[in-house]
Amino acid sequence: MNNRDRIIFIMVGGVMALLTIIVLGDFWVALHENRPIDDNVIQLLQMSITGLIGIVGGYFGSKNLDNKK
């Protein structure tokens, strides 16, 4: 595993961990306050996952180009 692999792994893992904490925290607060889940949190989750898919896709795309050289 080279440095580029480690950076992508740490970045994606860290963002996924933060998103999990944010979403679970909002679900917990919504449950205890008897209110609906905040739409902004769901929108944040959707946009972040879309961005992570783009980052990982770009990484694998560039990795394929490196293997062809």
Residue pairs with C-beta under 8 A, 6 or more apart in sequence:
1 9
4 59
8 55
8 56
8 59
11 55
12 52
12 55
12 56
15 48
15 52
16 52
19 44
19 45
19 48
19 49
22 41
22 44
22 45
23 41
23 45
26 37
26 38
26 41
27 37
30 36
30 37
30 38
